[in-house]
Amino acid sequence: MVSLVSVALVGCLPVSKSTRNHDTFVRAFDVETGRSPGEVRVELASAPDRIVLSAESVVTCTRERKKLVKRTRETERTTNHGLHGVVYVLGALAAVTGGALIYDAETSATAEDRRFQVGSEVETGRLVGITTAAAGGLLLLVGITSSVAAMDSEKSLGDVEEPMPGSRTLAECDREPAPNTEIALLMAGAPGQLPPIIALGRTDAGGKLDVAWSDVLAKAPPGARAEGEIVIGSIDALRGDVAIGKQLKGLGRVSGPVIDVEAAWASAVATGTAEAYLAFHVRFPTSSHAAEALDRARAAKARIALAQLDEALVANKLDLAGEALVTLRANGDPATIATAQARLDTARRISQTANAREKLPKLLAALEAAADPVAAFTEAKIMLEAVREVDAAEAARAQVQLDGIRKKVVARLIREGDEAFKRRDFAAGGKQFDAATSITLDVAAVARARTAALATSTKLALSEGRKHVRAKRYEEAIAIADVLLVQAPGNKVVIDERTRWVTARDRVSVAAEAQAAREAAKADAQAAREAAKADAQAAREAAKADKEAAKAGGQESARAAREQQLAAAAERKAREQAERDALQATAAQRLEAQRQQEAAAKAAREAAVQQKIDERRLREEAAKAERDAAQEARRVAIEEKRLAAEAAAAQRRADYVAKKQNAEQERLAKEAEKAYKRAEQEAKRAEDARQRAEELRRKAENARAGIPSGPLPAVGSGIADAPQPPRGGRPTKPDVSGIPPAAPMPLPTMPTSASDIAEARVHFQQGVALYGTGDYAAALVEFEASYRMNRQPFVLKNIGLAQKGLFRYSEAIATFEKYLSSSTKLTPPDPGQTQQLIIDMKALLADVTLTVTPDGAQVSVDGRVVGLTPLPNVLQLATGTHSVEASAEGYEPAKRDIMVSAGVPLTLEMALKRIPTTGKVRITSPIARATVSIDGKPVGTVPIELELESGGHRLEVSAPNHKPHSTELVILVGQEREIGVPLARVVVAKKPWYMNKYVWAGAAAVVVGGVIIGATAGGGTEAPIDGTLGGGSSGVP
């Protein structure tokens, strides 16, 4: 049976096995690898007077086409199916046969009753049946197991990427801006010379470069033409290549405007700025206008510095005023520099005085509780001197208050020093008395208080020392005396007390030693008495022993015992004597050691006292040196104060002279005002007479014509207009001779008080004076103030002249037009001159169309806000260089310098760069084409590069047959990072054995076999015997 089972098992195993992969195409896609920057290309933009270009780097990469397939591994097994069937049949037959034998043995009473005569006994048949049934079941189990092992299997390997043959190519993938790229211009050189190379600069973060031709030509050699080839590289490397004859690769040819010397000079004069004149001087250093350009540049710088100085003084920014004065010293004339220096010095003195007057009351209020009174009083004295220069009465009141506070502070310091001395804290007390000495005006009083405090503290300390002496605490008392001697080395009372205390201590020490000796002698006597008693007791015992020995047995024995006892007693005496000697020697040594220790301690105390005395002497010498230095410093301060007082007196004298001069000027001005008023009255009377004559003439004419007469219209008068400048030239100086009568002007549009008219006249006169000095900015401020006070139309013309002097032509044109429209009664040649000024200034303007991205950006030209984009009108700018700035919320501000030529329209585009609020992240995974989701939204498959807003995000990566991965992702502004996401494969469980069809087929065969066996066995069963058992019968009939 075992052999049969083995043969069946071996035969049912698989004969062979084959494996193959099955791919299912999903999709194809392109992959870019090996990105590398390539050559730099330059694109030129058209601009008449600028070189505008953008540099881009060509990015090359390897492009390859791949396919995505779903791969499955299939395993096929080959086995002997016929043998499988034989095993199942044999197993079923054996199971059925065994079942039949078992049933036959169970239902048969004797061996002869069995249907199957197997074996000689019933039990033998039963065992054979069981064995046969077990063999059948084993064969069925072998068949089922081999069927399961011979099954074909299939396993999924997931998604696989495979390259497609022949699809790899090298291509241009992208273009990126080339920031920080050095750009140069290769210009044409003279015959026989190397061509000049001019560095244009480096590109910005966006790969852009914008350079004005004027800046390029300023670096070029004289006579160079505004044209050349754009090249890339450092200036040193390019010049080296040109020197060795290497041919440079040009990326584009540019050319600028052709400018001759006279045209350039005319442009510089029209611009009128220091930068324009300096650029002309650098560009044409050998021309006839070079020296004049340098002079005009210095004059323009001086004018700007003077305006900055005035603005800084008005705003009380003395540091900015000092910087402006430095610029003025480098470019202005001596008279202007001296005047500006005097104005700055006066402003500084006024500022210092104002600060002192503001801070002095606060300092005096906090002076009494100041932590460092010496420093506080020093600062208060400095501020008091500053106040005294401008207000002696206020300084006197502050001085009285300061003296009162000084007395309180000195009293407090003396009190605190006295309390510290009483606590024997001489360091803190000395510090307080030193501070009081530095502050007080009565040094002798503080010295007396210090001496008294020291005497009081000495008396209290000596009293405490005496208490210690009475309590026999000599060391503490001596320590107190030592501390006092440090403060007062020559104090005879302290020295005497200390001597007495040391003597008392020594006397007590000697008495203690004598007492110790007496105690030792007493102990020795007591020991001798005890020894004598012991000897007597021993003698008595020896006598007793002799008696007993005599009684016991003889004279000789008694004598021997007595001698022995005597020897023992002598030995004991010798030992006790030796012990007494040792005790005496020990006591003597102890006393000697104690005397030596006390002598050493005394020497140490004396040395410490001497050291403290020396330290005290050194401190006093140092304090004396400090006091001498302080006195010297006070002497120097007093000398400086005297010199300052003399300087202040000189300044006051100068101020007095200046006040006299101002008073004289005011008197003259008042007389001129009176004369002006008289002239005005005379003119008014003449005008009234003329009007009356005209009225009489009209009445006469009307009377002749028969027309009735009516009331005359009212007319007004105002401030006179300034003289008009010649056409095309510099604005002339307004009239400074006063306010002559003018043609009748309409009344102001709003009621004006007499005080406003007077203040308007003052502003007008100040503006005229400033205009005469060339300070157009200050003059414009004064004219505008006069116009706000009293809206007289002729003031508008002076405002326009000041704006023209500042080269603000657009504003000047608008002001002149307003003047012409609001002044209805202008007399020639004023209207014609004003119109000519407008025509001349319009000829110097150019239309500038400005486009800024994004909309809503604020635009400023030369520091003045012109509006928000998109601008409603075209900008009209004067000839020259202007600075255009644009800013918007969330964007980086941008600034461009433009060169405007008269009558040449210019278009300017500015794109603001958004302030970065995002970061970049690259997400990869070993599982190809895994899906990526950010914050729950799918964004693509790996590998993927994303630009996300800064902050927290939810990252999810998923793929078929893999567990999804979810994590929190934090992005920082400007951050670039790479994240690799691993995905775990989902394990596919193998089918359990009860899911196999072959297992259920074998089980079905077993069940069928059992049913067949039961049916076969049931067919041969006999019916039971009918009847009853008889009484007393013992068997079956």
TORBA-871898 format. One record per residue (C-alpha): y, z negated, x negated. Coordinates in steps of 0.1 Angstrom, whole numbers, plus 5000, padded with zeros to 4 digits. Layout:
BEGIN
YZX ...
***
This chain:
BEGIN
500050005000 502449914972 501650254956 502350424988 505650254993 506650334957 505750694961 507750714993 510750544978 510850774948 510251074969 513050994993 515750944967 518251224962 516951504940 520451634929 524151564935 527251794933 530951704934 533951934941 537651894949 539152054980 542952124980 545052185011 548452345005 551352145019 554552305006 556252454975 559452324958 561652374927 562052114899 564852104873 564051934840 565651914806 569351924816 571551974786 575252054782 575952394770 579052584759 582552494772 584452754792 588152744799 589952874830 593652944827 596152894856 599353104859 602552914852 605753064837 606752784815 603552574811 600052604798 597752494826 593952504820 590752344830 587652304808 584152304821 580852244804 577952474815 574852264821 571552444814 568152324825 564552434828 563652534863 560052534874 558352594908 555652354918 553352314949 552252004967 548551994978 546451734996 543351684974 539951564988 536851494967 533551604984 530151494972 526951674983 523451524978 520151724980 516851544989 513251615004 513851605041 510051675049 509051375029 511651175049 509851285081 506451195068 507650845058 509150795093 505850905110 503550705087 505750395092 505750435130 501850485130 501350185108 503549975129 501850085161 498350035146 499249685133 500649595167 497449705184 495249515160 497249195165 497149235203 493449295203 492848985181 495048775204 493248885236 489648865225 487648535226 484848645203 484448905176 482149105200 484849125227 487349315204 488049685209 488649745173 485949595152 487949525121 486349255100 483649015110 485948765127 488848765150 491148605124 490348885100 491449145125 494648955131 495448945094 494749315090 497049395120 499849185106 499449355072 499449705087 502449635109 504349495079 503549805059 504750025088 508049825089 508449855052 507950235053 510550265081 513050055060 512450275030 513050575051 516350435065 517550335031 516850665015 518550845044 521650645038 521550715001 521151085007 524251115029 527151355018 530451175012 534251265012 537151084995 540851154997 542751164963 546251184979 549051424973 549051614939 551851824924 550752124904 552952384885 552752744896 551852974867 554753184853 557453004872 559252824843 562652974835 565852864816 568852894839 572452764844 572052474867 575552324871 579052314857 580751984849 584251894839 584651864801 586751554796 588251454763 587951804749 590351894721 592252204729 594452394704 596552714704 596052974677 599453154673 600253464654 601353404619 603753584596 602353854574 600553704544 600453354559 597853164578 598353164615 599652834628 597452614650 599152384674 597252094690 597752104728 595951764734 592751644751 591651714786 591751434811 588851294831 588751594853 588851844824 592451944831 595251994806 598852064814 601352124785 604852254787 605752554764 608852364753 606552094738 604352354721 607252544706 608752214694 605652174672 605552544661 607252674630 610652834635 610553184649 607053154663 606453354696 605353184727 601853334728 598453284713 594653224719 593152904733 590552754710 588452444711 587952184683 589851934662 592952054646 591651964611 588352154616 590152454630 592652474602 589752444577 587952734594 591152944593 591652864556 588152994547 588653304568 586253214596 586853404628 587653164656 586353234691 589253264716 588753144751 591753314766 595153444758 598353274770 601953364767 605153184776 608753274783 610753454756 613553214746 616353304722 618753054706 621653104730 619553094761 617852774749 621252624742 622552714776 619452564792 619852244771 623552224781 622652274818 620052004816 622351774798 619651514789 618951364756 615451494756 616651854762 619151834733 616551674710 614051944719 616552214711 617352044677 613652034669 613052384680 616052544663 617052314634 618952584616 621052714645 624752664647 624352434677 621852194660 624351944649 626151944682 622751904700 622051594679 625551454687 625151524724 621651364724 623051054709 625951044733 623551094763 621350814750 624350594745 625550664780 622050584795 621850264774 625350164786 624250214822 621150014816 623149744800 625449724831 622549724854 620749444834 623949234833 624449274871 620849174877 621148894851 618249024830 619548944796 616349054778 616649404792 620349404783 619449314747 617049604745 619749844759 622249704733 619749794705 619550154718 623350154721 623750034685 621650334673 623550594693 627050464704 630350444687 631650114672 634150034699 631650074727 629149874707 631649594701 632649584738 629049574749 628149304724 631049094737 629949144773 626349044764 627548734745 629648634774 626848684798 624448474776 626948194773 627548194811 623748204817 623147914793 626047714809 624747784844 621247674834 622647364818 624747284849 621747334871 619247144851 621446854839 621546664872 617746694876 617246574840 619546274845 617746184877 614346184859 615646044826 615145674834 611445714840 610745974813 607545934793 609246044761 612845904763 613846024728 613046394736 614646364771 617946214757 618046484730 617746764756 620346584779 622846574750 622346944743 622847034780 625946804781 627546984752 626947324770 628547194802 631447044782 632447384770 633147514805 633947204826 635246894807 635546694839 631946744850 630846674814 632846344814 631146244847 627746334833 628546144801 629345824820 626045864840 624145934807 625545614791 624545404821 621045544820 620945494782 621645114786 618945084812 616345274791 617245074760 616944744779 613544854792 612344954758 613444624743 611744434771 608544624766 608644574729 609244204733 606244184757 604044374732 605144134703 604143844725 600743994729 600744044691 600444424697 602944484670 602244864668 603144924704 606144694702 607444854671 607145194687 609245074716 611944924694 612045244672 612545454704 615345214715 616945244680 616945634683 618545624717 621045344716 624545364704 624444994692 621744994665 622644644654 622044504688 618544654689 617844524654 618844174666 616644204696 613744304674 614344014651 614543774680 611343914696 609543884663 610643524659 609543444694 606243604690 605843414656 606543084673 604043154701 601443264676 601942964654 601542734685 598342914694 597142874658 597842504659 595642474690 592842644671 593242404643 593142104666 589942254680 588742304644 588642684648 590242734614 589143094609 590943214641 594043024632 594043184597 593543524612 596643474634 598643374603 597443684585 598643914613 602043744612 602343784575 601644154579 604744184601 606843934581 605443904545 608143664534 608143424563 607943084546 607042894578 603943114584 603043084547 603242704548 601242684580 598542914566 598342694535 597942384555 595342544577 593342664546 593642314530 592342154562 589542404564 588542324528 588841954534 586541974564 584142184543 584041914516 583541634542 580741844557 579141874523 579441494516 577941424550 575141664542 574541474509 574541144527 572141274552 569841394524 570041054506 569240884538 566341104543 565141034507 565440664513 563540684545 560840884527 560640614499 560240344525 557540534542 555840584508 556040214500 554540124533 551740374527 551140224492 550939874506 548639994533 546440154507 546439834486 545339634516 542639874523 541539874487 541339494487 539439504518 537139754503 536739534472 535739244493 533339454512 531939604480 531539254465 529839144494 527639454495 526439464461 528139384430 531139354408 530839684391 530839884423 533939704435 535839774403 534940144404 536040164440 539339994431 540040224402 539440524424 541840394450 544540324424 544140674411 544540824446 547640604451 549240724418 548541084427 550141034461 553240874445 553541164421 553341414448 555941234470 558241214440 557841584434 558741654470 561841434468 562941614437 562441954454 564441844484 567241724463 567242054443 567242254476 570142064490 572142114458 571342484458 572342514495 575642334488 576342564458 575542874478 577842764506 580642694482 580243044467 580143214502 583343024512 585043124479 584043494485 585243484521 588543324510 588943604483 588243874509 590743724534 593343704507 592644064497 592844174534 596043994539 597444144507 596344494519 597944444553 601144324535 601044644513 600444864544 603344694562 605544754532 604545124531 605145164568 608545004565 609345234536 608245534557 610245404587 613245364565 612845724552 612445844588 615645654598 617445804569 616246144579 617246084615 620645964604 620946284583 619846494612 622446314634 625046374608 624146744607 624146754645 627546594646 628746854621 627247134642 628846984672 632146974655 631747334645 630647424680 633647244694 635947434671 634247764681 634547654718 638247584712 638647924696 636848084725 639047894750 642148014731 640748364733 639948324770 643548184775 644948494758 642648714778 643748534810 647348594801 646748954796 644848984828 647648804846 650149044831 647949334842 647649184876 651449154878 651849504867 649249614893 651049424920 654349584911 652549924911 651149824945 654549734958 655950054945 653050244961 653750064994 657450144991 656650504983 654250505012 656850365035 659350625023 656850895028 656050765063 659750755071 660151105058 657151215079 658551045109 661851215103 660051545099 658151485131 661251395149 662951705136 659951905146 659951745180 663651815185 662952175174 660152215199 662252055226 664952305218 662552595219 660952455250 664352415265 665152775257 661752875271 661852645300 658752435290 658852065295 658151835265 655251585262 654151295239 653251365203 649751295191 649150995168 648251045133 646850815106 646850785068 644350665043 643450645006 644350944985 641851194973 640951244936 641951554918 639451844920 637551954889 637852304876 635152544888 631952554868 633052274844 632551904841 633851694870 637351594862 638551234861 639651104895 643351004900 643850664884 647650644889 647350484922 646950594958 649550874965 650150995001 647651245014 647551485042 646951315076 643351205080 641651105112 641250735118 637950565108 635050605131 634750225134 637349945135 638249825101 640049495093 642849455068 640549265044 638049545045 640649805037 641949595008 638449544994 637749914999 640849994979 639649764951 636249934950 637850274950 640150184920 637250044901 635250354908 638050574895 638250364863 634550384857 634550754864 637150794837 634950624811 632050854820 629950584837 629050794867 626350564880 628650264882 631450484896 629050604923 628150244933 631850154937 632750474956 629850414980 630950054985 634450174993 633150425018 631050155035 634149935038 636450205051 634950545060 637750765047 636551125043 638251185010 636150914994 633151145001 634551394976 634651134948 631051034957 630051394954 631851424920 629951114907 626651264920 627451594903 628151404870 624651244873 623151594879 622051504914 623051844927 621251834960 622851504970 626251624957 625951944978 625151735009 628051505003 630551784997 629351955029 629751635048 633251595033 634251945044 632951895079 634451545084 637951635069 639651855095 643051875079 642451985043 645252155024 644652445000 643252474974 640952174981 638552355005 638252654982 637552434952 634952224970 633152534983 633152674948 631652354935 628852384961 628252754951 628052664914 625652374920 623452584942 623152834914 621752554892 619052464917 615552584922 613152554952 610152344943 607252354968 605152044964 601652014978 599851684974 596251604984 595651385005 598351385032 600351075036 600951024999 604350894988 606251134965 609051024941 611151254919 612751094889 612050754903 613550824938 611350844969 611651174987 609151125015 605551135025 603351445023 603351695038 607051715029 609051875058 611352065035 611152235001 612552024973 615752154956 615852024920 618352084893 617652274861 615752074835 612851834832 611851624862 609151364867 607151394899 605051104910 602651074939 600750774951 598550684981 596450394991 592950414977 593950684951 595050664915 598750754911 599451084895 602551184875 603551534864 606551644843 607951984854 610452214839 612752364865 614652684857 617752784878 616853014907 613153034898 610952904926 608152674915 604952564933 603352244922 599952124935 598751764928 595351634938 595051254937 591851114924 590250864947 589750524932 586050494928 584350254952 580750384947 578050374922 575150604913 571450524915 568450734906 565250654924 561850754910 558250684918 554850784903 553950904938 555451254941 557551334971 557650974984 560250945012 563450735004 565450555031 568750375026 569750125052 567050265076 568250625072 566050885053 567951045025 565251255008 562251234985 561851114949 563051184924 566551154940 570051074928 572350904953 575950794953 576350484974 579250254984 579449934964 577649634979 574249554993 571849815007 568249815019 565950054999 562650165015 560150404998 557050525016 554250775011 551050865030 548050645021 550250405003 551850075013 555650115019 557949934994 561149765006 563749574985 567449484984 569649714963 573049594950 575449864938 578549794916 581550014913 581050284886 577550164880 574750414870 571250284872 567650404876 565050234897 561350294895 559450204926 555650154924 553550214955 550150054960 547350284974 545750185007 542050125001 539850315027 536950095037 533450245035 531550285068 529349995075 525550045077 525550005114 527850315117 525250545100 523350765124 520150755102 519950375105 520050405143 517450685142 515050455123 515750165147 515050395176 511650495160 510750125157 511550055193 509650355205 506650245185 506749895199 506850035234 503850255228 501849965213 502649745244 501650025268 498350085249 497349725248 498149655285 495849925298 492549745287 493249395299 490549245323 491449065355 490748685356 487548545372 487948425407 486248105421 486447725416 484847475394 481947285409 481946905408 480546765377 480047105360 480847125324 480947505319 481747835334 479148015354 
***
